[in-house]
Amino acid sequence: MKKCCPHNPDAGLLLIRIGLAAVFIVHGWMKLSNIDATVGFFGSIGLPALLAWAVAIIEFVGGIMVLFGLYTCVAGGLLAAVMIGAIVTVKGSMGFVGGYEFDLVLLLTALGLASVGPGKYTACSLLSKKGADAAQGKSEGHGGGCCGGSH
């Protein structure tokens, strides 16, 4: 049976990584560039300043890691944890629509990437022979080595 369109899961994973990374990099940078306000907001809901710093750094650095396909299992898990925290502490009481719907999409996307890996289009594939072989279909899995192991 003929497929209605070509399938390229690695290209799909790259697009998903770019979208997820863009959101987290921008939001993390906004928190870091105005950390006093971020700490103030966290304090206003009873959370410590250290957590404000941790969330800002996880969002920014985790977003960069996802963008380049580096340790997506770790980065995706940490970003998902941040979204669980956002839903539980702030957005959950607002309901689904206009509340935690976007946070839930970010959470599930981060978990999905953590589960399947970054695909073969990663910084590692550009920098390593193993990645070059993977890009040519000579190895199995989706990004090994510095990309956090094969999936």
C-alpha positions as CSV (number, residue, x, y, z in Angstrom):
1,M,0.0,0.0,0.0
2,K,1.3,3.4,-1.0
3,K,1.8,6.0,1.8
4,C,0.0,9.3,1.4
5,C,3.0,11.2,2.5
6,P,6.7,10.5,3.2
7,H,7.5,9.9,6.9
8,N,10.6,11.2,8.6
9,P,10.3,10.7,12.3
10,D,13.7,12.3,12.9
11,A,12.6,15.5,11.1
12,G,9.4,15.5,13.2
13,L,11.4,15.1,16.4
14,L,13.6,18.0,15.3
15,L,10.6,20.2,14.7
16,I,9.1,19.2,18.1
17,R,12.5,20.0,19.8
18,I,12.7,23.4,18.1
19,G,9.2,24.4,19.3
20,L,9.6,23.1,22.8
21,A,13.1,24.7,23.1
22,A,11.9,28.0,21.9
23,V,9.3,28.3,24.6
24,F,11.6,27.2,27.4
25,I,14.6,29.3,26.3
26,V,12.5,32.4,26.0
27,H,10.7,31.9,29.4
28,G,13.9,30.9,31.1
29,W,15.7,33.9,29.8
30,M,12.9,36.2,30.9
31,K,13.1,34.8,34.4
32,L,16.9,35.1,34.5
33,S,17.0,38.6,33.1
34,N,14.6,39.8,35.7
35,I,15.4,37.4,38.5
36,D,14.4,39.8,41.3
37,A,10.8,39.8,40.0
38,T,11.0,36.0,39.5
39,V,12.2,35.5,43.1
40,G,9.5,38.0,44.3
41,F,6.7,36.1,42.5
42,F,7.9,32.7,43.9
43,G,8.0,34.3,47.4
44,S,4.5,35.6,47.0
45,I,3.2,32.1,46.6
46,G,5.3,30.7,49.4
47,L,8.2,29.3,47.4
48,P,11.9,29.9,48.2
49,A,14.2,32.0,46.2
50,L,16.4,29.1,45.4
51,L,13.6,27.4,43.6
52,A,13.0,30.5,41.5
53,W,16.7,30.3,40.4
54,A,16.5,26.6,39.8
55,V,13.3,26.9,37.6
56,A,14.9,29.8,35.6
57,I,18.1,27.8,35.0
58,I,16.3,24.6,34.2
59,E,14.0,26.3,31.7
60,F,16.9,28.2,30.0
61,V,19.6,25.5,30.0
62,G,17.1,22.6,29.5
63,G,15.7,24.4,26.5
64,I,19.1,24.8,25.0
65,M,19.8,21.1,25.7
66,V,16.5,20.1,24.0
67,L,17.2,22.4,21.0
68,F,20.6,20.7,20.3
69,G,19.4,17.2,21.3
70,L,21.8,16.8,24.2
71,Y,20.7,14.6,27.1
72,T,17.0,14.9,26.1
73,C,16.0,12.3,28.7
74,V,17.4,14.4,31.5
75,A,16.4,17.8,30.1
76,G,12.9,16.5,29.2
77,G,12.4,15.1,32.7
78,L,13.5,18.3,34.4
79,L,11.4,20.5,32.1
80,A,8.4,18.2,32.8
81,A,9.0,18.5,36.6
82,V,9.0,22.3,36.2
83,M,5.6,22.1,34.4
84,I,4.2,19.8,37.1
85,G,5.2,22.4,39.6
86,A,3.6,25.2,37.6
87,I,0.4,23.3,37.3
88,V,0.2,22.3,40.9
89,T,1.2,25.6,42.4
90,V,-0.3,28.2,40.0
91,K,-2.2,27.0,37.0
92,G,-4.2,24.1,38.3
93,S,-6.7,26.2,40.2
94,M,-7.4,28.2,37.0
95,G,-9.0,25.3,35.3
96,F,-8.1,23.7,31.9
97,V,-9.0,26.4,29.4
98,G,-7.0,29.6,30.1
99,G,-5.3,27.8,32.9
100,Y,-3.1,24.8,32.7
101,E,-3.8,23.7,29.1
102,F,-0.5,25.1,27.7
103,D,1.5,23.9,30.6
104,L,0.1,20.4,30.1
105,V,1.1,20.4,26.4
106,L,4.6,21.5,27.4
107,L,4.7,18.7,30.1
108,L,3.6,16.0,27.8
109,T,5.9,17.1,25.0
110,A,8.9,17.2,27.3
111,L,8.0,13.7,28.6
112,G,7.5,12.5,25.0
113,L,10.9,13.7,24.0
114,A,12.4,12.2,27.1
115,S,10.8,8.9,26.2
116,V,11.7,8.6,22.5
117,G,15.0,10.6,22.4
118,P,16.0,13.5,20.2
119,G,16.1,11.7,16.8
120,K,19.2,11.7,14.6
121,Y,19.4,15.4,13.9
122,T,21.4,16.6,16.9
123,A,24.5,18.5,17.7
124,C,26.1,15.2,18.5
125,S,25.4,13.9,15.0
126,L,27.3,16.9,13.6
127,L,30.3,16.4,15.9
128,S,30.9,12.7,16.1
129,K,31.6,9.9,13.6
130,K,28.9,7.8,15.3
131,G,26.4,10.6,14.7
132,A,27.5,10.8,11.1
133,D,26.9,7.1,10.7
134,A,23.5,7.5,12.4
135,A,22.6,10.3,10.0
136,Q,23.4,7.9,7.1
137,G,21.4,5.1,8.7
138,K,24.4,3.0,9.6
139,S,23.6,2.7,13.3
140,E,20.5,2.0,15.4
141,G,18.8,4.2,17.9
142,H,18.1,7.9,18.1
143,G,21.2,9.7,19.3
144,G,23.7,8.1,21.5
145,G,26.8,9.3,23.3
146,C,26.6,12.9,24.3
147,C,22.9,12.9,23.4
148,G,22.1,10.8,26.4
149,G,22.1,7.2,25.2
150,S,20.1,5.5,22.5
151,H,16.4,5.1,22.6
